[in-house]
């Protein structure tokens, strides 16, 4: 509406300027006619050769503002004084004057020019015209704009409603789909377009996949945890029932049963502790206590903790470290748990008299913690599964060693929290190597390979493949 009003105003001004130029031209043509004196009959005769069109009025005045000619027959000013400021200004200045003005809702255009004879102003010509034709044009265009605007608004409403329906229909369809989706069964929404809505549906389907995967892992975890907890409880229940049903049990018999029950209680305690460790690890994303720690000293502390276990199996436990102290920001507790779990596994799955080696290296921008053993090894097809929760390569052997199937999973979570990863290589009956790779930012050059210091943590013997 504002633009239309502005355009109409601009158009009206342009047409009025053109009309003013036309009126001024007519006035100059009349003034240029050589008139000998101001004889009314002579002027009348000469003006007959210059017909005045409808809507125009021409007046010829002498230097005293007396009208000698008026093209209007009704209300003519002929023979009368016509005191009008534009005419007076022209008579005094000898210069043309032209303009337009609005009166009672009508536009009027006028031009006054001097009649020059012998370099003197002897009279003036006044030509006026009404702006009816201009008002008609503007009114016609205004109506056209209003009609066009109404049609445009109607079109926009119809088109906008249609487009809104087209755009919102997929969203409404997706909303209904989500609302009607069974709570116990996640379903994917069909992708019917490649636009933004299609991308939204694709993202939703990917989210469904992730939720389904997490739900499957949750169910598997609950099932595995229930099974792991049920086994020692079942054994304890069986042993206790046997004791209850046995009258006057032999002390030695009683001691053996209580010893077995105690072992199952300890196993149950280990499982619960591992589950608590997993819960703690899941929360560590927001609760990590990062500080600059000597990884060299931390690895040494882990070796000292595992020393009794290695000595008990006469395993040669070797700790190899660089001669300089490797410092980096880590969460001390979670990284200790990761190194401990992997090294503990290596000792448990290495035969008596074997070898377990823990190496601390620096390679370019990483710190490497490599734990190798001469144990039973891992089948190639099992390597990708060993970090799954409750997964054990040899379930029977795991029961003998007290394993819960959670240690490596906890280790992997801890390493991932630090932006690292774990590499695994293994060969059955020859041993396995686990390498923890941690990103390390330091300007200190890495120690050369020949600068490594080997420390024998235990005095046990045995050879193995590392």
VONULUM-108761 format. One record per residue: residue in one letter; x, y, z of N, C-alpha, C, O in turn. Coordinates in steps of 0.02 Angstrom, whole numbers, plus 50000, padded with zeros to 5 digits. Atoms other than C-alpha are relative to their C-alpha. Example, Ala and Ser with C-alpha at 12.3 -4.5 7.8 and 13.67 -1.06 7.14 Angstrom:
<pts>
A500454994150000506154977550390500455006050000500975005950033
S499584994149997506844994750357499615005550037499865011050045
</pts>
This chain:
<pts>
X500424994050000500005000050000500435006350000500315010949962
X499554994249997501395012250046500375000949935500445006549910
X499644999750064502355007949888499535002549945499735006649903
X500484997850051500775010249783499875007550005499835010949954
X500114992949990500445027349860500595004149975500505009349944
X499404996450022502235032649829500055000149923500225005249894
X499965000450073502175026649648499485004649967499635007949917
X500524995650028500535035949616500195007350007500095011349962
X499774993249990501245051949691500545002049951500535007549923
X499454998750048502805050649584499725000849929499935005249892
X500294999750067501765047349428499625006649990499675009749937
X500384993850006500615062249463500475006049990500345010449949
X499524994550006502105073849486500315000249931500405005549902
X499705000450067502875067749323499515002649947499705006549904
X500504997750049501255070549226499875007550005499785010849955
X500104992849990501025087849302500585004049971500495009349941
X499414996650030502805092549251499955000149924500115005149893
X500075000250073502465086849074499455004949976499535008249925
X500544995450017500835096649071500235007350006500055011549965
X499744993249990501715112049139500455002049941500415007749918
X499564998650058503005110848999499585001549938499745005949899
X500444998950057501605109548872499675006950003499635010449952
X500334993449992500695124948942500505005649989500335010649957
X499494994950009502315134848947500175000849926500295006449902
X499854999850072502665130348765499455003749963499595007849919
X500564996650032500925136148712500045007650013499925011749969
X499964992849983501165152648805500555003449961500465009149938
X499454997150039502835155648719499835000749926500025005649894
X500214999650070502085151948548499555006149989499645009849941
X500464994250007500705164748576500395006550007500275011349970
X499624993849988501945177648643500465001749942500635007549931
X499524998850055503075175448492499665002949938499995005449893
X500354997250057501725180948372500075007650002499935010850053
X499914992750002502115198648316499315003449997498945002749948
X500644996449997500645209248369500155007549997500505010250040
X499904992750007500615227248310499495003650044498925004950024
X500454996549954499875236048459499534995150033499584989050023
X500475004249964498485229548567499285001649978498845003150018
X500674999150028497015231548451499634993450007499874988249985
X500375006149986495675219048503499834996249937499864990049936
X500205003450062495115215348326500604996649968500554991049941
X499395003050030496895212348267500204993850039500374988650011
X499815005749957497255201048415499524994249988499734988449982
X500515005250011495625191548388500124996449935500064990349931
X499885003050066496035188748206500614995450000500604990049971
X499395004149999497775182348240499914993850043500194988550028
X500105005849957497185170848381499564994849969499554989049990
X500415004950034495955162748263500434994749965500224989149954
X499545004950032497465154548180500324995450051500684990750033
X499705004149947497965147148349499444997650046499355000350101
X500575002449960496455137348414500234997450068500744994050074
X499855002349932496435133948601499584993850014498974993950006
X500355006449987495995115948648499595000450063499675004850105
X500435000449941494695111148775500444998750062500894994550060
X499615000849939495375112648950500555005150007500865005650060
X499504994849998496545126848906499655006949998499105007649971
X500254993150002496275145548931500605004649988501115004050023
X499454995350016497355159348855499765007250009499205009049989
X500154992849990497395177648903500605004149979501175002349993
X499474995450020498395191948827499885006650035499335009550032
X500064993949961498725207048935500545005049979501075003249955
X499494995050014499605223748909500425001150062500344997650112
X499554998849944500915231049024499645002650062499935002750116
X500384997549943499545238249135499524994650027499094996050068
X500405005849978498755220949161499285000549975498834997650004
X500664999850031497275225349051499944994249950500394993149910
X500105005850043496565210148962499735002249933499215005449928
X500214998550068496465212048774499704993949965499344994449916
X500285006150031496045194048737499914994850055500344993950098
X500155005549953495235179848836499654994649960499124995849931
X500295005450042494885163048753499344997550028498964994449992
X500655001949972493425160048873499485005149980499585011149986
X500544995450018491805167248810499575001750061499355007450068
X500384998749939490895165248975500475002350056500994999250067
X499584997449947491595175449117500645002949974501165002750007
X499414997350032492805183848999500245006350037499845010350062
X499704994149969494015196749068500205005349949500545010049967
X499804995350052494225206048903499795007150018499215008450037
X500114993049986494375224748929500055001650074499965007450093
X499964998949928494605222649116500724999350024501144996149993
X499355000949968496095224149229500004993150035499524991150068
X499935006749970496725207149286500645000050043501194998550019
X499434999649955497825209149437500124993050029499744990650071
X499845006849979498645192149464500754999650010501135001349965
X499294999649981500315190049550500484996849950500994999849935
X499535002850049501125177949424500085004649939500645005349913
X499964995550058500695190149283500405006250019500825008649981
X499644994149977501315204949384500754998750003501155002949982
X499295001749995502975196049418500324999649931500895001949922
X499735000550068503205192349233500085006949969500595008349938
X499964993250027502835210449184500585003950031500905007949998
X499464996549966504095216549312500684997149984501175000749974
X499355003350009505465203649285500174998649927500764998149909
X499885001750070505245199949101500204992749990500484990949939
X499815007150003505505181349139499394995550003498874997350031
X500545004850000504415166049112499854997650071500284997750115
X500225002949936503425158749257499524994449985499064995149945
X500445005750011502595141649264499954995950065500434995850104
X500095004149940501895130249399499324996750000498934997449953
X500665003249993500415119949460499815000150073500245000350117
X500254999849932499325119949614499344996250003499014995249952
X500615003749990497875110449688499485004650034499645008250081
X500534995849973496225119049723499344996149999499104994149947
X500635003649992494665110549790500044993049970499574990749937
X499915006850024495365093549746500154999549926500184994049899
X499854999950071495765098849568500695003149989500885007950023
X499354997350017497465101749492499945005049943499585003949895
X499994994850052497785117549389500735001549983501165001850026
X499334998650025499305121349281499975006849965499505008249928
X500004993450032499785138849225500715001949980501204999650010
X499364997450022501175147849132499905007249977499435008649940
X500034992950021501475166549109500675001949970501195000650000
X499384998050034502745173348984499935007249976499385009449960
X500034992950022503185191348936499965000649924500204996349888
X499994998350071502835199148766500535005549992500465011150018
X499434995450006504465207448716499985003349931499905000049880
X499944996250063504565221148585500525005450011500485009450057
X499444995249995506145231248557500324999850070500475004950100
X499665001249936506915223648714499615002650059499895003550114
X500414997749944505475229948820499404995450008499134992749960
X500595004049985504075220448906499395004249989499275009050026
X500594995950016502485227148828499354996550020498814999350014
X500605003649980501305213748891500194993050024500774991350035
X499885006849976501095195948948499464995349974498904997449957
X500475005250021500255179648897499934995250060500424992850087
X500145004849946499415168749030499604994349971499054995249943
X500345006050023498945150948984499894995550060500364993950097
X500165004649945498055139649109499684993749972499384993849918
X500315006350021497475121649098499804996250063500144996650114
X500195004249942496545109849214500354993249995500574991149942
X499665006549997497275093249269499524994250000499684988950026
X500495005450001495705082949238500284993749968500174988149992
X499735005950035496595071649115500514996350043500554990250044
X499505003149956498005068849238499664996350057499844990650073
X500375003349947496795065149379499674993549976499644988650012
X500325006050028495905052849264500514994349993500374988650009
X499485005250009497525043849222500204997150067500244991050075
X499795002349933498055043049405499464995750032499604990650063
X500555003849971496335037249458499944993149968499824988150002
X500035006450035496325023749325500554995350023500444989450037
X499435004149978498055017649375499904997850073500074992250092
X500135001649930497555018549559499524994150007499624989650047
X500485005549999496065007349526500334993549977500204988150005
X499655005950025497164995549427500454997050054500494991050063
X499555002349946498414994749572499604996750055499804991550082
X500425002949948497014991549696499754993149980499764988450020
X500235006550024496314977649589500574994949999500504989250021
X499425004450002498044970449560500204998050070500374992250083
X499815001549931498424971849746499534995050032499744990450067
X500495004649973496804963149792500114992949973500094988050009
X499875006550032497164949249667500644997050028500674991050042
X499365002449975498954948049729499934997450072500194992150089
X500115002249932498404947049911499624993350002499794988850039
X500385006250004497134933749866500444994249978500404988650004
X499545005250025498454924249769500494997950055500624992050064
X499525001549947499694925649913499674995850054499974991050080
X500355003949948498384919350036499904992849977500044988150014
X500125006750026497924904649925500654996249994500714990450015
X499355003350011499724900849877500334998650067500614993250077
X499695000949934500344903450056499684994350038500014990350070
X500355005449966498994892150125500194993249971500304988350007
X499815006350033499404878849996500714998050018500844992250034
X499305001549985501274880150026500084998050074500444993450090
X499975001849929501024879950215499754992950011500034989150051
X500265006849995499984864350194500504994949975500604989650005
X499505004550029501304856450083500594999250047500864993750056
X499415000249957502704861150203499864996750068500274993050094
X500155002749934501824856550364499734992949998499744989450049
X500285006750004501034840650300500504994650020500334990250060
X499515005149978502654830350316500145000450074500224995350108
X499874999249928502954837750489499424997150041499534993650090
X500585002649965501174833850543499974992349994499804988950042
X499995007350010501344816450469500514996850046500384991650077
X499485002749957502964813750563499795000550074499934995950113
X500244999249931502174820550724499504994650018499544991650071
X500505005349988500704808550708500354993250005500164989150046
X499635006350000501924794450670500334998950068500304993450097
X499655000549936502924798150828499504998850057499624994750101
X500505000749947501364800050937499684993050000499534990350053
X500325006650006500634783650872500504994250006500304988450005
X499505005249995502274774250889499924996250067499884999450120
X500045003849937502134760051017500595001550045501165002050022
X499464998349953503134763851173500524994450006501104995750020
X499545005649992503894746551174500304997749933500644992649930
X499745002050066504324746150988500185006249960499735009849937
X499774994250039505374759350900499944998549926500124993149903
X500095000950072504964761750716500305005949963500335011549988
X499724994750042505764771550575499455003249958498965000049940
X500474996350041504854784850477500244999849927500845000449915
X499815000550071504824783350287500235006749973499915011949984
X499734993950030505894796150195499705000849931499824996749887
X500354999150064504854803350052500275005949960500025007349906
X499734994350036505894818550002500735000950018500994997850065
X499294998749988507674825049993500125007150024500695009450023
X499934993149976507344842450062500164999950075500364994950103
X499854999449929507554848850240499584995250042499824992450091
X500435004749964506074838350298500284992949994500284989150042
X499705006650010506884823050221500624999150043500724993750071
X499415000449957508504827050313499804999150073500124995450110
X500245000849931507514828750475499774992950013499924990150065
X500235006949993506694811850447500594995250003500604990550043
X499405004249999508394804150408500355000450067500564995350094
X499684999149935509124811550567499604996450055499884993450100
X500435003549952507624804850664500114992549997500164989150048
X499895007250008507884787450591500684997950028500744992650059
X499345001649972509724788050637499975000150076500294996050110
X500084999849928509224793050813499654993750025499834990950077
X500355006249982508024778250818500494994150001500474989950046
X499505005450003509464766850766500445000150062500594995050092
X499554999549941510574773650905499634998150064499904994850108
X500395001749940509184772351034499894992550004499944989550057
X500115007250002508804754650978500634996250019500624991250055
X499365003249983510644750250989500155000550074500364995750106
X499894999049928510784757751163499534995750041499724992950092
X500485004249964509204748751217500204992749998500124989250047
X499775006950006509884732351151500594998750046500634993550079
X499435000749954511514735251245499775000050073500044996350114
X500254999749932510544739751401499694993450021499814990850076
X500325006449984509504723951392500534994550008500494990350053
X499475005049995511044713451359500405000850065500584995950097
X499624998749939511944721851503499614997650061499894994350105
X500425002249944510484718851623499984992450003500024989450057
X500025007350003510364700851564500654996950023500664992350064
X499345002749980512234697751581500135001250074500384996850108
X499884998549929512324706551749499584995450044499824992950095
X500435004449960510844696451813500284992950001500284989650053
X499715006750004511654680451752500634999450043500724994550079
X499385000249961513334684751830499855000150075500194996750113
X500174999749929512514688951996499644993750023499714991550080
X500395005949983511384673851990500444993950013500304989850056
X499575005949994512804661251970500294999150070500184993850100
X499735001149932513714664152136499454999450052499524995750100
X500555000649952512054666552226499714993049998499524990350050
X500265006850006511454649752158500454995050035500224990450069
X499525004549967513044641252218499965000750075499964995850112
X500064998949928512904649352389499364996850027499364993750080
X500635002949980511084643952398500054992450003499804989350050
X499925007350002511544626152348500414997550059500234992650091
X499565002049944512934625152477499645000850067499694996450110
X500344998949937511874632552615499444994950010499334992650066
X500525005149994510434620552577500304993350020500014989650060
X499665006349982511654606052586500184999950073500104994850107
X499814999649929512274611952755499394999250045499414995850096
X500605000349960510504614152820499734992850004499484990650056
X500275006750003510014596652765500464994850032500264989150044
X499525004749970511574588752840499995000650076500135005950103
X500015000049927511384583853022500694998350027501034993850003
X499355001049968512924584953131500564999449948500904994249945
X499475000450052514114589152985500694999550031500845002250084
X499315000749979515924584353002500345006849996500235010449948
X499664993450001517014599653045500395001249936500385006849909
X499634999250062518114596552894499535001349941499665005649898
X500524999050052516574595152783499715007050004499605010449954
X500284993349989515884610952860500495005449977500295010349946
X499494995150021517524620352832500045000549924500095006049897
X499974999950073517574615352649499415003749970499495007749923
X500594996550026515794621252620500035007550013499875011549969
X499954992949983516094637652710500535003449957500465009349938
X499484997250043517694640152610499735001349930499855006649900
X500314999050067516744637552447499515005950000499505009949953
X500484994549996515384649352504500365006750004500145011649974
X499614993849994516684662452551500285002149932500295008049916
X499744998550066517464661152378499465003049955499585007649917
X500554997450041515764663952297499805007050022499625011349982
X500154993349974515444678852411500515005049974500345010649954
X499484995650026517114686152360499905001449925499995007049901
X500134999250072516684683152177499415004949990499445009249946
X500574995650004515004691552203500205007250016499965012049984
X499764993349982515884706252286500385003249943500315009149929
X499614997450057517074707952138499535002349944499645007549914
X500484998150053515614708252015499665006650017499605011049975
X500344993849979514704721552115500475005949995500285011449974
X499514994650003516294731852128500135002149927500205008149912
X499904998550071516554730551940499405004049973499495008749934
X500604996350023514764736251910500025007250026499835011849990
X499934993249973515074751152025500535003949961500455009949949
X499474996750039516674754851928499725002249932499885007749909
X500304998250064515684754651765499555006150007499575010749965
X500434994249988514404766651837500415006350009500255011649983
X499564994349989515784777951896500325002349935500395008349924
X499684998450064516614777151724499505003649954499695008349919
X500514996750042514974781851637499895007250021499695011449980
X500104993249974514874797251748500635004249995500615010350007
X499364996449999516704802051725500055005149944500505009349946
X499984995050054516334811851566499925007050028500215011750002
X500124993449969515754826051678500365000850066500415006350093
X499694999649934516694821551838500734998049999501004995850050
X499295001750004518474818751777500415004850043500325010950040
X499554996049959519784824751900500695000049966501134996149984
X499395000050041521154829251777500555004150035500435009750058
X499424996649972522874833751843500634997549965500624992149935
X499375002150031524664833051780500314994650043500464995750101
X499765005849963525294815951830500604997049966500664997349904
X499445003750028526904806351806499754993249980499624988950022
X500225006550025526364791951696500524994750016500354988850027
X499465004749983528054783951731499904997350070499944991250081
X500105002249930527714783551918499354996150007499324991250044
X500655003449995525894778451894500054992849977499794988350009
X499915006850026526374763351788500404995850049500274989950058
X499605003549951527684758751918499584997850060499684992450087
X500435001649944526374759252056499554994049983499434989750026
X500425005650021525254747451956500414993550002500164988350024
X499575006049999526704735351937500114997550071500104991550083
X499915002049930527004735452125499384996650028499434991850066
X500625003049975525164731552158499924992949973499654988550008
X500095006550031525224716752038500584995250014500554989349995
X499415004149986526904710352098499844993650038500094988350018
X500165006249964526174697852225499654994949956499784988949961
X500355004650044525014690452094500474996749951500414990749938
X499515002950046526464688051972500464995250035500624989850009
X499555004449963527594680652105499664993550018499974988250019
X500385006049981526234668452156499994994949943499944988949955
X500005004550058526274661451978500704999349970500784996549916
X499305000350024528174663151960500065002949930500415000249887
X499984996650064527904674951814500525005550001500575009350050
X499494994950006529334685951757499665006549977499495007249918
X500364993850013528524703251766500505005749991500845007650039
X499494995050017529594716551679499675006849985499195007249947
X500234993250013529314735351681500545003849963501095004749990
X499524996450041530194745051542499765007249991499195008449971
X500204993050003530194764051546500565004249971501145002149972
X499474995550023531124778851468500365003050060500115002950116
X499614997449944532474787251572499745006850024499925009050078
X500294993749976531494803751579499294998850024498974993850006
X500665000749969529894806351675499475002749952499495008549932
X500544997950046528344806851562499425002950041499104999350079
X500544996549964527104819651629499455001849950499595003949894
X500564997950042525364822651558499375000850042499314997650094
X500624999149963523644828551615499524994149989499314992849933
X500465005750004522534813351654499594999750064499735003150113
X500375001749940521244807151776500364994050031500344988450004
X499555005049971522364797251892499644993450014499894988049997
X500355006149980521064784851958499794995849941499914989749940
X500255003950057520294779851791500574997149959500524991549934
X499445002750039521984778051704500354994450038500584989550008
X499725005449960522654767651849499594993749991499864988249983
X500455005650010521124756451832500104996749932500104990649927
X499915002850068521414754451644500634995849996500614990149972
X499365003650004523244749451659499974993750043500204988450023
X500045005649954522894738251808499594994349970499794988549973
X500445005350027521464728851723500344996049944500294989949942
X499685003550056522464724951566500584995850025500664990050005
X499425003849974524044719851660499764994150043500054988750040
X500285005449959522994709551783499754994349956499864988549972
X500225005150047522194700451636500584996149971500564989949966
X499425003350029523894696851560500304995050049500494989550029
X499725004649949524514689051723499544994050009499774988350013
X500485005549988522924678851749499994995049943499914989049954
X500055004550058522954671751572500694997949974500754995649917
X499335002550016524824667851571500164994250046500064994650107
X499845006049961525394650651627500565001450049500955006150041
X499464999449950526514648551778500684999849965500804995749921
X499334999850028528314653151737500045004049936500585004449906
X500004996050061527814664151591500285007150011500595008550062
X499734993149997528244682451555499465005049984499065004149937
X500434994250013527254698551564500445006250001500835007250047
X499574994150006528044714751507499575006349992499125006549950
X500344993550006527424732551533500515005249977501005006550012
X499534995150028528294745451422499665006949996499085007549978
X500244993150005528104764251431500435003549947501045004149956
X499644997050056528584773151268499705006749982499135008450001
X500274993850029528404789951184500124999749925500694998849902
X499955000550073528034789950997499665006049970499055006749971
X500254993850029527854806750909499565003750051499815005850103
X500434996249955526344815050991499604995650047499114997950076
X500385004749958525774799751090500444996950054501054996350046
X499695004249950526204790551249499714993049991499114992149987
X500215006950010526144771651226500134996150064500684996250091
X499935004649943525834759651370499854993149973499284991249962
X500075006450033526154742451298500084994350051500574994050087
X500005005649953525734726751398499964993649959499474992349925
X499975006150039526254710251321500114994050046500394994750101
X499945006049959526204692451386500144994049956500094994349895
X499875006450035526654674651340499444995150016499554989150022
X500565004049979524924668451384499674995949946499994994249895
X500365004650044523604658151296499795003249934499624999749887
X500204996650061523214671451166499255000449991498864997550029
X500724998950014521544676551092499864998049928500225000249883
X500185001650070520714668950938499865006349960499585011149987
X500074994050042520704681250794499285002549997499165008549999
X500704998050007518814681050779499715002850065499165005550065
X500254997749935518634685450964500265006950019500005010150064
X499664993849980519754700950968499525005950001499555010150046
X500464994350003518354712950916499484999950056499145004950067
X500525000549949517254706751058500265000750072499875001350118
X499735000649932518444706751206499865006250043499915005950104
X500154994049961517984724651256499265000850015499055005650047
X500714999949983516124720651265499914998150073500294994050100
X500125001449929515424720351440499774992850011499334990349975
X500145006949980515354702951519500244994949949500084989049954
X499765004850049516214695251368500644996850024501105000250047
X499405003749981517494681651406500154994949946499714991349924
X499805004750052518484671651280499914992850024499614988749989
X500045006749971518594656351393499625000550066499925002150117
X500414999049941517154656551516500204995350057500184997350116
X499815004749947517724641051609500645002350034500695002050096
X499374997749971519484647951633499885006550039500205007750090
X500144993849965518764664851681499734998750070499895002450116
X500265001649933517834656651825500574998050046500584999850105
X499435002149959519464648751885500425005950021500695006050076
X499574994249984520384665451877499625005550036499925010550057
X500384994949965518964675251956499805005849956499615011149982
X500174994550045518634685751801499255001449997498844996950006
X500714998050005517014695451780499805001949929499215002649915
X500164997950068517144700351597499885007449994499615009749943
X500114992850001517104718851641500645004149999500635010049983
X499374996449993518934723351663500215003749937500385009649940
X499784996850062519364726751480499505005449977499705010449948
X500504994950017517734736151453500125006450039500085011950012
X499854994249959518154747651598500635003549975500675009649973
X499384997250025519914749951529499895004049936500165009549929
X500134996550062519274754751357499635006650012499795011749982
X500364993949984518044767351430500465005350029500415011250011
X499534995249969519424775351534500465003149948500595009149950
X499544997550051520594776851385499635004749952499915009949932
X500394995650044519224784251275499875006850032499855011949998
X500114993749965518894797351408500595004849991500515010949994
X499404996050009520674803351378500165001249927500705003749910
X499904998950071520464803951189500464994949968500724996149914
X499555005150026521484788251164499644993849975499024993849968
X500295006250023521214770551103500474994350019501034995550041
X499605005949982521844752751131500094995649938499604993749905
X499855004750055522714742050999500124993150030500414992450084
X499935006949976522684723051016500294995749944500064995949887
X499755005150045523734709850932500104993650041500334993950098
X499965006249961523704691550982500094994149954499894994149896
X499925006350035524184674250928499904994450050500214994350103
X500175005349953523474658751008500624995950019501054994449977
X499465003949969524664649151122500685003650000501185000750020
X499364996349999525994662751100499955006450040500465008950065
X500064994049959525294677951188499635005749967499445005349908
X500384994150023524444694751170500375006450018500775006550065
X499714993449986524964712951164499455005249997499105005949947
X500484994549995523854727351220500395006550003500835007350046
X499654993550001524444745051178499505005650012499055006849971
X500404994149986523614759951260500335006049968500915007549983
X499734994250035523864775251148499645006350027499045007050020
X500284993949972523624792151233500315006049965500925006349957
X499724993950032523824809151145500415003950051500195004950108
X499534996849954525294818451221500265006449969500555006249914
X499764993550025525704837051198500615001950041500555003350101
X499394998249963527504840951246500535002249951500574999749895
X499444997850042529014849951177500634996250014501144997249980
X499415003949983530214837651257500104994549949499624990949934
X499895005350050531024826051128499924993150031500064992150090
X500105006849976530614807651143500664996550013501154997749978
X499395003749984531884796151222500134994849946499664991549924
X499855005150051532784785051095499894993050028499894992050089
X500145006849980532444766451098500564997150044500424993250090
X499455003049963534184762351164500075003150069500505001150108
X499964996949935533884773551315499504996850049499454999050106
X500495003249957532524762151384500334996250057500854993150048
X499755003549941532794755351559499554994250015498944995150018
X500405005949984532204737751598500084998450073500644997750098
X499995001849930531724733651776499634993550009499064992849985
X500345006249986531304716151833499605000850063499875001450118
X500444999049941529804718051947500004993850043499984994350104
X499985006349962529854699651996500604996049978500934997749929
X499425004150014531184686551997499814993349968500234988949962
X500225006350030530154672951914500334998949933500565003649901
X499705001550064530804664151760499474998549948498884998849963
X500475001950054530024659151594500085004449941500225010449948
X499964996350062530064664451412499305000649971498864996649986
X500654999250032528624670751309500065004749941500555008449934
X500034995650059528144679651150499645006450018499075006150041
X500314993649983527804698251177499795003549938499515009049942
</pts>
